[in-house]
Amino acid sequence: MTVAREIFTATLLPSGKVLVAGGANFIASAELYDASAGTFVAAGNMTVARDRNPATLLPNRTVLLAGGDYASGGSDKISASAELCTE
């Protein structure tokens, strides 16, 4: 991975790539893993740094990241936000 992560999401996309997003210590980035090439490529930043959130592949080929934890004022908070990620 391009960023060390734990407690992140990994979603298999129709292309065969894997979207890896977020992680503990409130990582706001995402990356794509290409198993055929064995490489990770940065895929941009999320609007909210989050961990412990679900990720769901939707029929339109986007990934819904919802909820999870985020940092605010030095403490963990539960997020009511959601966002869509695309390949």
C-alpha positions as CSV (number, residue, x, y, z in Angstrom):
1,M,0.0,0.0,0.0
2,T,1.1,3.6,-0.5
3,V,-0.1,4.4,3.1
4,A,0.1,2.1,6.1
5,R,-3.5,1.3,7.2
6,E,-5.4,-0.7,9.7
7,I,-9.2,-0.9,10.2
8,F,-9.8,0.2,6.6
9,T,-12.3,-1.0,4.0
10,A,-11.4,-3.0,0.9
11,T,-14.0,-3.3,-1.8
12,L,-13.7,-5.6,-4.9
13,L,-14.7,-3.6,-8.0
14,P,-16.1,-5.0,-11.2
15,S,-12.8,-4.2,-12.9
16,G,-11.1,-6.6,-10.6
17,K,-9.3,-3.9,-8.8
18,V,-9.8,-3.3,-5.0
19,L,-10.6,0.1,-3.6
20,V,-8.9,0.5,-0.2
21,A,-10.2,3.5,1.8
22,G,-9.7,5.1,5.1
23,G,-8.2,3.5,8.2
24,A,-7.3,4.0,11.8
25,N,-5.7,7.2,12.8
26,F,-8.2,8.8,10.5
27,I,-6.8,8.4,7.1
28,A,-8.7,10.4,4.5
29,S,-7.1,8.8,1.4
30,A,-8.1,5.9,-0.9
31,E,-6.1,3.8,-3.2
32,L,-6.6,1.1,-5.8
33,Y,-5.0,-2.3,-5.7
34,D,-4.4,-4.0,-9.1
35,A,-3.9,-7.7,-8.4
36,S,-2.7,-8.5,-11.9
37,A,0.1,-5.9,-11.7
38,G,0.6,-6.2,-7.9
39,T,0.5,-2.5,-7.5
40,F,-1.3,0.2,-5.4
41,V,-2.1,3.6,-6.9
42,A,-3.4,6.6,-5.0
43,A,-7.1,7.2,-5.8
44,G,-7.6,10.6,-4.2
45,N,-8.9,11.8,-0.9
46,M,-12.2,11.3,0.9
47,T,-14.2,14.3,2.2
48,V,-14.0,12.9,5.8
49,A,-11.1,10.9,7.3
50,R,-12.8,7.8,8.6
51,D,-12.3,4.3,10.0
52,R,-14.5,1.4,11.1
53,N,-17.0,2.4,8.4
54,P,-18.9,0.0,6.0
55,A,-18.2,0.2,2.3
56,T,-20.8,-1.0,-0.2
57,L,-20.5,-1.5,-4.0
58,L,-23.6,-0.1,-5.6
59,P,-25.1,-1.2,-8.9
60,N,-23.9,1.9,-10.7
61,R,-20.3,0.8,-9.9
62,T,-19.6,3.4,-7.2
63,V,-18.7,2.6,-3.6
64,L,-20.7,4.1,-0.7
65,L,-18.7,4.9,2.4
66,A,-21.0,5.7,5.3
67,G,-20.6,6.4,8.9
68,G,-17.6,5.2,10.9
69,D,-15.4,7.1,13.3
70,Y,-13.6,10.4,12.8
71,A,-11.5,12.7,14.9
72,S,-12.8,16.0,16.3
73,G,-11.2,18.1,18.9
74,G,-8.8,15.3,19.9
75,S,-11.4,12.7,20.5
76,D,-13.2,10.0,18.4
77,K,-16.7,10.9,17.1
78,I,-19.2,8.8,15.2
79,S,-19.9,10.2,11.7
80,A,-23.3,10.7,10.2
81,S,-21.8,11.5,6.8
82,A,-21.5,9.4,3.7
83,E,-19.8,9.8,0.4
84,L,-19.4,8.0,-3.0
85,C,-16.1,6.8,-4.4
86,T,-15.6,5.9,-8.1
87,E,-12.8,4.1,-9.9
